[in-house]
Amino acid sequence: MASAAEQLAANMNFGSFAKATELHKRIWFTLMAMVVYRLGTYIPIPGIDPVAFQAAFSGQAKGILGMFNMFSGGAVERMAIFALNVMPYISASIIVQLMGSVYPPWEKLRKEGGEAGRKTLNQYTRYLTVVLAVMQSFGIAVSLSQSPGLVENPGLFFIVATVVTLTGGTMFLMWLGEQITSRGVGNGISLIIFAGIVAVLPQYVFQSLELTRTGAMNVGALFLIVVLVVVVTVAIVFMERSQRRLLVQYPKRQQGNRMVGGDTSFLPLKINTSGVIPPIFASSLLLLPATVMGFAATADLPEWLQWMPGMVGQLQHGQPLFMVLYGALIVFFCFFYTSVVFNPDDTAENLRKYGGFLPGIRPGKRTAEYLDFVLTRLTVIGAAYITLVCLLPEAMIGFMNIQFYMGGTSLLIVVSVTMDTVAQIQSHLLAHQYEGLIKKSKLRGGRR
């Protein structure tokens, strides 16, 4: 027999959506926030020549700047006030998560601090975001001021103005993301990255069609790209929704004159516990040397470093060395980040504390070992899946010479964020239907 939640979900339709006025307000707030974000990606920082910078950026489009430009919706190539996007915030969040696992005071806040501890760690994340944004914006400002023709009046005033503008843009986006999370629909930070990627999709589609029209890419290659996108999207949806559910039982216990407990529940373990962090980290590390070498004067390199340009050239999209290292780093970060976000010892201890146990497994150390056993094998599958998704476009570029503009990381982010947002919309609809049922029951009780 279907549960109440399943019956409500089956009855959801356009009529129930039309009655959910609170959900309408949340969706409109989210859309308006996205419009504000997109407007900011077209406002250049003061004192820069946008045309000259775009010409200089075109030579670095295949490096790490190209990846950041895709995530920011083209803000980097225009050097807009939102050029840093929310990347400093994401880096700060990851650092705080790592420190929360290895630094005892922060680990105590995370485990025992409750809501107050979570707020304190969030505040530390904001402070660290400011520090990282200032450091990155200072490096960008100095690099721009030293590049001839890019800045109208280079100097100290331009550096200070650029640092303030870019840092302020990141902090505004961080605040906007938090507002979307609390007053809109979905995770605000994820939606900002999602909007940046989706914003450049029409440009990529137009470029592919233009290449087909001019004969630079045949129709078969375009058809292969469409098929690949569909197949990868279906695979991402299937794998992201897949999980291993471990049965957890709670023994019966006597409370007063009656027996309570004896319930069963499930401990869900996702196949892809690490999310999209591994490919982002892996591509950032690999593309960084190419970006640095692009800004450096290769003619001035000493004789013993003349091999570096050739080596860096192998770390470009589609190159065999890039694909091998890219896949190896993705696998490494999958296991590393999974070990950070999921601690089998803590999970086993929490189960033991509340009286839960896995059937056939002794509580405590044996449960932790079993959880680690299952999680390791799930991570192998998850790492293989993410690696395959990210390397398929690279193989098309390298071996088939097909221009595939959207990488596997971007597709992974778009599909994952879409699924999370749809799930939140459905939860809001379910909550609205529950409220409607409660009001009807109260009215019926009052009439009686």
SEVO-44951 format. One line per field, with one value per residue (C-alpha): residue number from 0; residue in three letters; x, y, z. Coordinates in nm, 4 decimals, padded with zeros to 6 digits. Example, Ala and Ser with C-alpha at 12.3 -4.5 7.8 and 13.67 -1.06 7.14 Angstrom:
REM residues 2
pos = c(0	1)
code = c(Ala	Ser)
u = c(01.2300	01.3670)
v = c(-00.4500	-00.1060)
w = c(00.7800	00.7140)
REM end
This chain:
REM residues 448
pos = c(0	1	2	3	4	5	6	7	8	9	10	11	12	13	14	15	16	17	18	19	20	21	22	23	24	25	26	27	28	29	30	31	32	33	34	35	36	37	38	39	40	41	42	43	44	45	46	47	48	49	50	51	52	53	54	55	56	57	58	59	60	61	62	63	64	65	66	67	68	69	70	71	72	73	74	75	76	77	78	79	80	81	82	83	84	85	86	87	88	89	90	91	92	93	94	95	96	97	98	99	100	101	102	103	104	105	106	107	108	109	110	111	112	113	114	115	116	117	118	119	120	121	122	123	124	125	126	127	128	129	130	131	132	133	134	135	136	137	138	139	140	141	142	143	144	145	146	147	148	149	150	151	152	153	154	155	156	157	158	159	160	161	162	163	164	165	166	167	168	169	170	171	172	173	174	175	176	177	178	179	180	181	182	183	184	185	186	187	188	189	190	191	192	193	194	195	196	197	198	199	200	201	202	203	204	205	206	207	208	209	210	211	212	213	214	215	216	217	218	219	220	221	222	223	224	225	226	227	228	229	230	231	232	233	234	235	236	237	238	239	240	241	242	243	244	245	246	247	248	249	250	251	252	253	254	255	256	257	258	259	260	261	262	263	264	265	266	267	268	269	270	271	272	273	274	275	276	277	278	279	280	281	282	283	284	285	286	287	288	289	290	291	292	293	294	295	296	297	298	299	300	301	302	303	304	305	306	307	308	309	310	311	312	313	314	315	316	317	318	319	320	321	322	323	324	325	326	327	328	329	330	331	332	333	334	335	336	337	338	339	340	341	342	343	344	345	346	347	348	349	350	351	352	353	354	355	356	357	358	359	360	361	362	363	364	365	366	367	368	369	370	371	372	373	374	375	376	377	378	379	380	381	382	383	384	385	386	387	388	389	390	391	392	393	394	395	396	397	398	399	400	401	402	403	404	405	406	407	408	409	410	411	412	413	414	415	416	417	418	419	420	421	422	423	424	425	426	427	428	429	430	431	432	433	434	435	436	437	438	439	440	441	442	443	444	445	446	447)
code = c(Met	Ala	Ser	Ala	Ala	Glu	Gln	Leu	Ala	Ala	Asn	Met	Asn	Phe	Gly	Ser	Phe	Ala	Lys	Ala	Thr	Glu	Leu	His	Lys	Arg	Ile	Trp	Phe	Thr	Leu	Met	Ala	Met	Val	Val	Tyr	Arg	Leu	Gly	Thr	Tyr	Ile	Pro	Ile	Pro	Gly	Ile	Asp	Pro	Val	Ala	Phe	Gln	Ala	Ala	Phe	Ser	Gly	Gln	Ala	Lys	Gly	Ile	Leu	Gly	Met	Phe	Asn	Met	Phe	Ser	Gly	Gly	Ala	Val	Glu	Arg	Met	Ala	Ile	Phe	Ala	Leu	Asn	Val	Met	Pro	Tyr	Ile	Ser	Ala	Ser	Ile	Ile	Val	Gln	Leu	Met	Gly	Ser	Val	Tyr	Pro	Pro	Trp	Glu	Lys	Leu	Arg	Lys	Glu	Gly	Gly	Glu	Ala	Gly	Arg	Lys	Thr	Leu	Asn	Gln	Tyr	Thr	Arg	Tyr	Leu	Thr	Val	Val	Leu	Ala	Val	Met	Gln	Ser	Phe	Gly	Ile	Ala	Val	Ser	Leu	Ser	Gln	Ser	Pro	Gly	Leu	Val	Glu	Asn	Pro	Gly	Leu	Phe	Phe	Ile	Val	Ala	Thr	Val	Val	Thr	Leu	Thr	Gly	Gly	Thr	Met	Phe	Leu	Met	Trp	Leu	Gly	Glu	Gln	Ile	Thr	Ser	Arg	Gly	Val	Gly	Asn	Gly	Ile	Ser	Leu	Ile	Ile	Phe	Ala	Gly	Ile	Val	Ala	Val	Leu	Pro	Gln	Tyr	Val	Phe	Gln	Ser	Leu	Glu	Leu	Thr	Arg	Thr	Gly	Ala	Met	Asn	Val	Gly	Ala	Leu	Phe	Leu	Ile	Val	Val	Leu	Val	Val	Val	Val	Thr	Val	Ala	Ile	Val	Phe	Met	Glu	Arg	Ser	Gln	Arg	Arg	Leu	Leu	Val	Gln	Tyr	Pro	Lys	Arg	Gln	Gln	Gly	Asn	Arg	Met	Val	Gly	Gly	Asp	Thr	Ser	Phe	Leu	Pro	Leu	Lys	Ile	Asn	Thr	Ser	Gly	Val	Ile	Pro	Pro	Ile	Phe	Ala	Ser	Ser	Leu	Leu	Leu	Leu	Pro	Ala	Thr	Val	Met	Gly	Phe	Ala	Ala	Thr	Ala	Asp	Leu	Pro	Glu	Trp	Leu	Gln	Trp	Met	Pro	Gly	Met	Val	Gly	Gln	Leu	Gln	His	Gly	Gln	Pro	Leu	Phe	Met	Val	Leu	Tyr	Gly	Ala	Leu	Ile	Val	Phe	Phe	Cys	Phe	Phe	Tyr	Thr	Ser	Val	Val	Phe	Asn	Pro	Asp	Asp	Thr	Ala	Glu	Asn	Leu	Arg	Lys	Tyr	Gly	Gly	Phe	Leu	Pro	Gly	Ile	Arg	Pro	Gly	Lys	Arg	Thr	Ala	Glu	Tyr	Leu	Asp	Phe	Val	Leu	Thr	Arg	Leu	Thr	Val	Ile	Gly	Ala	Ala	Tyr	Ile	Thr	Leu	Val	Cys	Leu	Leu	Pro	Glu	Ala	Met	Ile	Gly	Phe	Met	Asn	Ile	Gln	Phe	Tyr	Met	Gly	Gly	Thr	Ser	Leu	Leu	Ile	Val	Val	Ser	Val	Thr	Met	Asp	Thr	Val	Ala	Gln	Ile	Gln	Ser	His	Leu	Leu	Ala	His	Gln	Tyr	Glu	Gly	Leu	Ile	Lys	Lys	Ser	Lys	Leu	Arg	Gly	Gly	Arg	Arg)
u = c(00.0000	00.1355	00.2325	00.0660	00.3648	00.3550	-00.0198	00.0324	00.3174	00.0973	-00.1753	00.0538	-00.0498	-00.0655	-00.3688	-00.1811	00.1113	-00.1193	-00.2513	00.0970	00.1327	00.4287	00.6168	00.5377	00.6991	01.0090	01.0440	01.0018	01.2611	01.5061	01.4508	01.4998	01.8196	01.9479	01.8701	02.0711	02.3608	02.3584	02.3526	02.6643	02.8562	02.8347	02.9654	03.3462	03.5733	03.6780	03.9850	04.0155	03.9911	03.7337	03.8235	04.1971	04.1383	03.9078	04.1734	04.4336	04.1957	04.1398	04.4952	04.4266	04.0786	04.1995	04.3648	04.2239	04.0833	03.8622	03.7197	03.6533	03.4999	03.2559	03.1562	03.1110	02.8949	03.1512	03.2355	03.6091	03.6480	03.4729	03.6623	03.3343	03.2739	03.1632	03.4732	03.5759	03.2219	03.1715	03.4946	03.6604	03.3550	03.3658	03.7386	03.6786	03.3952	03.6140	03.9013	03.6685	03.5284	03.8788	03.9816	03.6622	03.7908	04.1545	04.1595	04.0299	03.8570	03.6685	03.5965	03.4381	03.2277	03.1118	03.0236	02.9047	02.8291	02.4833	02.3216	02.5542	02.8600	02.7315	02.6782	03.0299	03.1824	02.9740	03.1126	03.4673	03.3862	03.2810	03.5989	03.8134	03.6196	03.7187	04.0846	04.0901	03.9005	04.1447	04.4436	04.3037	04.1837	04.5213	04.6997	04.4608	04.5043	04.8852	04.8864	04.6534	04.8480	05.1727	05.0213	05.0637	04.7486	04.4967	04.4653	04.4116	04.5865	04.7842	04.9075	04.8213	04.4741	04.3779	04.5045	04.3070	03.9932	04.0175	04.0681	03.7698	03.5486	03.6232	03.6121	03.2875	03.1428	03.2258	03.0819	02.7644	02.7232	02.7819	02.5085	02.2821	02.3322	02.2385	01.9249	01.8255	01.8734	01.6572	01.3960	01.4049	01.4200	01.7307	02.0852	02.1817	02.5540	02.4910	02.2264	02.4681	02.7234	02.4410	02.3235	02.6766	02.7162	02.3698	02.4233	02.7075	02.5300	02.3557	02.6957	02.8383	02.5374	02.5715	02.9443	02.8764	02.6082	02.8349	03.1177	02.8735	02.7490	03.0986	03.2068	03.4645	03.2603	03.0465	02.6863	02.7845	03.0053	02.7214	02.4848	02.7443	02.7667	02.3885	02.3755	02.6650	02.4974	02.1720	02.3434	02.5668	02.2700	02.0717	02.3765	02.4250	02.0583	02.0710	02.3971	02.3159	01.9855	02.1422	02.2249	02.2975	02.0447	02.1673	01.8959	01.9162	01.7159	01.6320	01.5591	01.2457	01.2813	01.0473	00.9393	00.7112	00.4458	00.4736	00.7244	00.8528	01.0977	01.1511	01.1510	01.3573	01.5039	01.7629	02.1063	02.1420	02.4936	02.5243	02.7382	02.8851	02.9434	03.2024	02.9774	03.1427	03.4427	03.6920	03.6727	03.6862	03.9981	04.1616	04.1050	04.2191	04.5490	04.6168	04.5253	04.7168	05.0652	04.9334	04.7877	05.1086	05.3183	05.0847	05.1515	05.5258	05.7736	05.8973	06.1843	06.3389	06.3462	06.6913	06.8292	06.7590	06.3869	06.3379	06.1560	05.8708	05.6702	05.6614	05.5557	05.2891	05.1636	05.0815	04.8598	04.5986	04.2482	04.2476	04.6141	04.6868	04.8972	04.6220	04.3596	04.5738	04.6553	04.3001	04.1521	04.4074	04.3435	03.9658	03.9941	04.2281	04.0019	03.6941	03.8450	04.0019	03.6897	03.4646	03.6872	03.6457	03.2674	03.1789	03.3418	03.2458	03.3630	03.1365	02.8395	02.8888	02.9184	02.5965	02.4125	02.5377	02.4467	02.0829	02.0563	02.0610	02.2528	02.3004	02.1576	02.4368	02.7001	02.8149	02.7855	03.0945	03.4180	03.2722	02.9984	03.2579	03.4648	03.1594	03.0578	03.4105	03.4015	03.0741	03.1707	03.5036	03.3350	03.0692	03.3425	03.5165	03.1975	03.1408	03.4980	03.4779	03.1493	03.2766	03.6021	03.4150	03.1781	03.4680	03.6972	03.4419	03.4491	03.8299	03.8474	03.6259	03.8565	04.1804	04.1100	03.8155	03.9113	03.5534	03.5044	03.3088	03.2706	03.0852	03.2964	03.1792	03.2172	02.9742	02.7201	02.7540	02.6885	02.3917	02.2157	02.2866	02.1657	01.8551	01.7692	01.8212	01.6088	01.3241	01.3361	01.3038	01.0091	00.8402	00.9045	00.7456	00.4416	00.4162	00.4346	00.1611	-00.0631	-00.0037	-00.1093	-00.4212	-00.5122	-00.4592	-00.6844	-00.9570	-00.9420	-00.9707	-01.2710	-01.4413	-01.3711	-01.5161	-01.8360	-01.8866)
v = c(00.0000	00.3432	00.5814	00.9204	01.0991	00.8726	00.9328	01.3081	01.2909	01.0930	01.3577	01.6514	01.8290	02.1733	02.2579	02.1944	02.3975	02.6884	02.6973	02.7023	03.0809	03.0583	02.8480	03.1078	03.3791	03.1649	03.0910	03.4586	03.5593	03.3037	03.4229	03.7895	03.7018	03.5232	03.8350	04.0511	03.8065	03.8047	04.1854	04.1971	03.9737	04.2495	04.5390	04.5668	04.6706	05.0391	05.1435	04.8430	04.8339	04.5553	04.5151	04.4828	04.2414	04.0192	04.0015	03.9023	03.6534	03.4689	03.3348	03.1890	03.0508	02.6881	02.7263	02.7569	03.0995	02.9335	02.7000	02.9870	03.1865	02.9032	02.8775	03.2560	03.2847	03.4799	03.7288	03.6515	03.7286	04.0630	04.1111	04.2024	04.2821	03.9187	03.7721	03.5818	03.4442	03.2233	03.0266	03.1806	03.0810	02.7242	02.7007	02.8389	02.5913	02.2987	02.4194	02.4589	02.1096	01.9658	02.1544	02.0374	01.6820	01.7292	02.0398	01.9370	02.2663	02.2880	01.9144	01.9627	02.2497	02.0339	01.7292	01.8766	02.2412	02.1870	02.4824	02.7331	02.5385	02.5278	02.9047	02.9576	02.7443	02.9309	03.2565	03.1219	03.0289	03.3886	03.5294	03.2883	03.3809	03.7452	03.6487	03.4281	03.6857	03.9618	03.7436	03.6397	03.9873	04.1367	03.8907	03.9761	04.3498	04.3332	04.1127	04.3504	04.6623	04.5057	04.4060	04.6850	04.8179	04.6518	04.9262	05.2936	05.4278	05.1499	05.2112	05.1830	05.3364	05.0823	04.7924	04.9068	04.9715	04.6303	04.4474	04.6247	04.5690	04.1999	04.1168	04.3093	04.1227	03.7855	03.8857	04.0131	03.6817	03.4914	03.6981	03.6553	03.2786	03.2660	03.4704	03.2306	02.9335	03.0860	03.2759	03.1051	02.7530	02.5354	02.5865	02.9447	02.8943	02.5945	02.7862	03.0752	02.8368	02.6647	02.9973	03.0835	02.7553	02.7658	03.1278	03.0296	02.7233	02.9166	03.0494	02.6963	02.5683	02.8532	02.7841	02.4157	02.4994	02.7560	02.5017	02.2585	02.5235	02.6194	02.2556	02.2655	01.9954	01.7398	01.6572	01.3163	01.4777	01.7117	01.4147	01.2290	01.5278	01.5356	01.1599	01.1838	01.4667	01.2700	00.9460	01.1188	01.3102	00.9877	00.8221	01.1151	01.1095	00.7323	00.7370	01.0436	00.8910	00.5511	00.4597	00.1599	00.1436	-00.0406	-00.1760	-00.0365	-00.1974	-00.0548	-00.3068	-00.2964	-00.1521	-00.1129	00.2397	00.2408	-00.0240	-00.0562	-00.1680	00.0907	00.0792	-00.2128	00.0150	-00.0269	00.2381	00.2689	00.4291	00.5597	00.5642	00.7488	00.6034	00.9479	01.0857	01.3451	01.5234	01.7509	01.8463	01.5893	01.7021	02.0709	02.0150	01.7911	02.0287	02.3298	02.1632	02.0485	02.3741	02.5976	02.5284	02.6033	02.9340	03.0396	02.9465	03.1439	03.4611	03.3948	03.4933	03.1585	03.3217	03.4374	03.0910	02.9566	02.6693	02.4088	02.5039	02.4991	02.1656	02.3243	02.4703	02.1299	01.9571	02.2186	02.1757	01.8144	01.9387	02.0801	01.9485	01.6371	01.5476	01.1883	01.3002	01.5389	01.2634	01.0155	01.2646	01.4009	01.0559	00.9696	01.2953	01.2507	00.9033	01.0336	01.3257	01.0985	00.8813	01.1738	01.3904	01.0944	01.0155	01.3762	01.4087	01.0585	00.9129	00.5459	00.5590	00.8553	00.6963	00.3660	00.5487	00.7436	00.4233	00.2587	00.5648	00.5546	00.1765	00.1053	-00.1788	-00.3411	-00.6970	-00.9507	-00.6862	-00.6183	-00.2530	-00.0406	-00.1279	-00.4070	-00.1743	00.0930	-00.1643	-00.2835	00.0724	00.1424	-00.1821	-00.0858	00.2803	00.1893	-00.0274	00.2357	00.4970	00.2742	00.2716	00.6444	00.7356	00.5232	00.6906	01.0468	00.9701	00.8271	01.1269	01.3753	01.1870	01.1238	01.4875	01.4885	01.1731	01.3357	01.6374	01.4393	01.1317	01.2357	01.6038	01.7081	02.0479	01.9682	02.2947	02.1687	01.9509	01.6639	01.8743	02.1354	01.8729	01.7064	02.0368	02.1297	01.7945	01.7628	02.1150	02.0666	01.7457	01.9070	02.2098	01.9963	01.7859	02.1010	02.2239	01.8880	01.9057	02.2534	02.1190	01.8270	02.0660	02.2815	01.9759	01.8643	02.2093	02.1877	01.8487	01.9768	02.2788	02.0557	01.8209	02.1152	02.2526	01.9132	01.8830	02.2296	02.1490	01.8406)
w = c(00.0000	-00.0940	00.1828	00.2345	00.0816	-00.2251	-00.2663	-00.2488	-00.4994	-00.7377	-00.7119	-00.7892	-01.1087	-01.2627	-01.0484	-00.7248	-00.8561	-00.9432	-00.5856	-00.4269	-00.3998	-00.1624	-00.4174	-00.6875	-00.4755	-00.4227	-00.7942	-00.8902	-00.6291	-00.7698	-01.1267	-01.0333	-00.8465	-01.1576	-01.3658	-01.1234	-01.1437	-01.5240	-01.5397	-01.3220	-01.5631	-01.8272	-01.6128	-01.6602	-01.3755	-01.3817	-01.5802	-01.8136	-02.1916	-02.2579	-02.6267	-02.5593	-02.2710	-02.4770	-02.7483	-02.4885	-02.3273	-02.6549	-02.6318	-02.2858	-02.3525	-02.3367	-01.9977	-01.6493	-01.7386	-01.9981	-01.7359	-01.4939	-01.7785	-01.8472	-01.4811	-01.4579	-01.7670	-01.9716	-01.6945	-01.7113	-02.0813	-02.0169	-01.6861	-01.5211	-01.1558	-01.1043	-01.2719	-00.9580	-00.9313	-00.6230	-00.6696	-00.3572	-00.1545	-00.2872	-00.2104	00.1396	00.2005	00.0988	00.3198	00.6197	00.5587	00.5473	00.8610	01.0304	00.9928	01.0968	01.3251	01.6726	01.7748	01.4450	01.4553	01.7978	01.6615	01.3709	01.5828	01.9129	01.8417	01.6969	01.5237	01.6959	01.5819	01.2258	01.2267	01.3621	01.0856	00.8277	00.9628	00.9329	00.5738	00.5004	00.6546	00.4543	00.1400	00.1881	00.2321	-00.0785	-00.2855	-00.1864	-00.2726	-00.6105	-00.7035	-00.6044	-00.8329	-01.1164	-01.0603	-01.0606	-01.3706	-01.5558	-01.4582	-01.5837	-01.9199	-02.1773	-02.3388	-02.1081	-01.8448	-01.9215	-01.6085	-01.4381	-01.0881	-00.7207	-00.7587	-01.0265	-00.8140	-00.5081	-00.7142	-00.8811	-00.5504	-00.3929	-00.6989	-00.7507	-00.3788	-00.3410	-00.6387	-00.4828	-00.1458	-00.3123	-00.4983	-00.1738	-00.0071	-00.3099	-00.3000	00.0678	-00.0031	-00.2817	-00.0485	00.2266	00.0237	-00.3158	-00.4561	-00.4632	-00.3412	-00.4198	-00.4815	-00.7069	-00.9019	-00.9632	-01.1155	-01.3050	-01.4484	-01.5608	-01.7476	-01.9053	-02.0162	-02.2513	-02.3923	-02.6755	-02.7835	-02.7962	-02.9917	-03.2406	-03.2815	-03.3513	-03.6066	-03.7701	-03.7981	-03.9595	-04.2017	-04.3132	-04.3512	-04.0706	-03.8932	-04.0737	-03.9910	-03.8548	-03.5912	-03.4887	-03.4615	-03.2512	-03.0151	-02.9685	-02.9037	-02.6573	-02.4630	-02.4373	-02.3335	-02.0768	-01.9336	-01.8879	-01.7273	-01.4870	-01.3819	-01.3245	-01.1288	-00.9191	-00.8111	-00.7383	-00.3811	-00.1645	00.1167	00.4257	00.6543	01.0090	01.2900	01.6324	01.9104	02.1222	02.4691	02.7624	02.8502	03.1518	03.1084	02.7299	02.4694	02.2232	01.9346	01.7058	01.4015	01.0859	00.8606	00.5871	00.5733	00.2147	00.0678	-00.2633	-00.5390	-00.6047	-00.2564	-00.3650	-00.6175	-00.8752	-00.6598	-00.8057	-01.1734	-01.0718	-00.8618	-01.1231	-01.4164	-01.2111	-01.1213	-01.4777	-01.6522	-01.4101	-01.5629	-01.9127	-01.7942	-01.6167	-01.9191	-02.1434	-01.9471	-01.9170	-02.1855	-02.3170	-02.5058	-02.1766	-02.0210	-01.9307	-02.1343	-01.8678	-01.8737	-02.2504	-02.2169	-02.0212	-02.3149	-02.4849	-02.1639	-02.0904	-02.4461	-02.3587	-02.0741	-02.3112	-02.3715	-02.5891	-02.5382	-02.4219	-02.1229	-02.0144	-02.0281	-01.8323	-01.5566	-01.5583	-01.5008	-01.2301	-01.0414	-01.0609	-00.9061	-00.6357	-00.5405	-00.5423	-00.2707	-00.0861	-00.0705	00.0129	00.3105	00.4241	00.3970	00.5265	00.8368	00.8956	01.2588	01.3405	01.1617	01.3449	01.6777	01.6136	01.5279	01.8466	02.0540	01.9376	01.9614	01.5886	01.4267	01.0889	01.0787	01.1126	01.1975	01.5513	01.6608	01.6965	01.5209	01.3061	01.1797	01.0921	00.9031	00.7114	00.6229	00.5009	00.2987	00.1260	00.0765	-00.0832	-00.3438	-00.4106	-00.4546	-00.7110	-00.9170	-00.8640	-00.9580	-01.2738	-01.3691	-01.3167	-01.4975	-01.7961	-01.8114	-01.8021	-02.0438	-02.3193	-02.4425	-02.4160	-02.6303	-02.8915	-02.9039	-02.9068	-03.1180	-03.3369	-03.3757	-03.2904	-03.1303	-02.8126	-02.6230	-02.3159	-02.0896	-01.8739	-01.5580	-01.6903	-01.7913	-01.4521	-01.2722	-01.4914	-01.4535	-01.0792	-00.9970	-01.2111	-01.0271	-00.6839	-00.7764	-00.9116	-00.5940	-00.3808	-00.5886	-00.5360	-00.1604	-00.1483	-00.3354	-00.0933	00.2030	00.0458	-00.0019	00.3562	00.4794	00.2654	00.4128	00.7682	00.7053	00.5585	00.8560	01.0977	00.9097	00.9183	01.2909	01.3521	01.1640	01.3729)
REM end
